[in-house]
């Protein structure tokens, strides 16, 4: 299987304390990320981030597993289809 387009939903509890760890994962996978949208409202203790990425299945799974490895972070990926070359 080649490159695909994935949308990853990320829910971060205790956003202020978890943000640096989440950002580290996003930075490590930055070459696969096409877009990122977050709700950075300081009055909310939860953060919601959506990421669109172009990656192979193994890289998508690694990305979501790294996020899930952070306490208080939930991540779910959805494969939309194959990437166009």
Residue pairs with C-beta under 8 A, 6 or more apart in sequence:
1 56
1 57
2 56
2 82
2 83
3 54
3 55
3 56
3 82
3 83
4 54
4 55
4 56
4 57
4 60
4 79
4 80
4 81
4 82
4 83
5 34
5 52
5 53
5 54
5 79
5 80
5 81
5 82
5 83
6 52
6 53
6 54
6 55
6 60
6 77
6 78
6 79
6 80
7 50
7 51
7 52
7 53
7 77
7 78
7 80
8 50
8 51
8 52
8 53
8 60
8 63
8 64
8 67
8 75
8 76
8 77
8 78
9 48
9 49
9 50
9 75
9 76
9 78
10 22
10 47
10 48
10 49
10 50
10 51
10 67
10 73
10 74
10 75
11 46
11 47
11 48
11 73
11 74
11 75
12 18
12 19
12 22
12 46
12 47
12 48
12 49
12 72
12 73
13 45
13 46
13 72
13 73
14 45
14 72
15 44
15 45
15 46
15 47
16 45
18 47
18 70
18 71
18 72
18 73
19 47
21 70
21 73
22 47
22 49
22 67
22 70
22 73
25 63
25 66
25 67
25 70
26 33
26 36
26 51
28 66
29 53
29 55
29 59
29 62
29 63
29 66
32 53
32 54
32 55
32 59
32 63
33 51
33 52
33 53
34 52
34 53
34 54
35 51
35 52
36 49
36 50
36 51
36 52
37 49
37 50
37 51
38 47
38 48
38 49
38 50
39 47
39 48
39 49
40 47
53 60
53 63
54 83
55 63
57 79
60 77
60 79
61 77
63 75
63 77
64 75
64 76
64 77
67 73
67 75
68 74
68 75
